[in-house]
Amino acid sequence: MLEKHGSVRGALLVLCGAVLWGTTGTSQALAPVGATSLEVGALRVVIGGAALLALALAKRSFRGVVGWPVLPTLIAILATAAYQPLFFTGTARTGVAVGTLTALATAPVVSGVLGYFALGERPSRVWYLSSLLAVGGCSLLTLAGDAGGTVNPVGMLFSTGAGAAYAVFVLSSKFLVKGRSPDAVNGVVFAGAGLVLLPVLLANPPAWLADPRGLAVALHLGLFATALPYFLFLKGLKLVPASTSVTLTAAEPLTASLLGVFLLGERMSCIGWTGIVMTFVGVSLLALGGGEERD
């Protein structure tokens, strides 16, 4: 029973993080004119990475840590750094709703396969049903975007790459949190990714940060759309399988789609609303089931 409660708690933590992630594309859309996808992605990680590292140091999360696997850490850092320009370029080209959905529809499939072969995780029957509903819902949302004439093939390619990068991040992080504090893992991975992307900002400092709206967008992306949700996500990742966590993050495109419709004025057809319902049902099933694995 305790294990069941723990897995449900983990699922809810991942779900809360995913909802906060769902605000990233909308935040970029609200940034001042002149804000490029690469700049926005780099700022998000630099600010978020600094906050997560500061949190880990303040909580003394590195105390007692003996040894740190280099290869999984480098993979997680590079996947995190790659995700940012891929994701923001995708949403800029093909829209917040479709771009986010394409990325998150790719991730469960990649994560399920890699989780099975790399970590030996066996997804439950609930995961298969939930993933089918979530990916199907995301696909309908993408078709709805296509019907509205907003889909850009190059943008979808960038978004697909972002989904694959995200799945790689999750799998490598799942390995890293075994026997280590999630706060320490977050601090190392995001501070490292921030260092990788920092030259982008140093080479061409974003002038739009002088605009109060631009500064607000940057702080939101770094603190409330990166540091806080990843703090929640890795706490939950210790309690649920990697494949479950990735399927639960379908709540991110669900949030992005709703924000795109109600805040940015993006149109949504009946097909799109059907996709939203399917995605919501899939995520809810997995959250309530806790994503337990079957032996």
Secondary structure by P-SEA (a helix, b strand, c coil): caaaaaaaaaaaaaaaaaaaacaaaaaaaaccccccaaaaaaaaaaaaaaaaaaaaaaacccccccccccaaaaaaaaaaaaaaaaaaaaaaaccaaaaaaaaaaacaaaaaaaaaaaccccccaaaaaaaaaaaaaaaaaaaaaaaaccccaaaaaaaaaaaaaaaaaaaaaaaaaccccaaaaaaaaaaaaaaaaaaaaaaccccccccaaaaaaaaaaaccccaaaaaaaaaaaacccaaaaaaacaaaaaaaaaaaaccccccccaaaaaaaaaaaaaaaaaaaacccccc
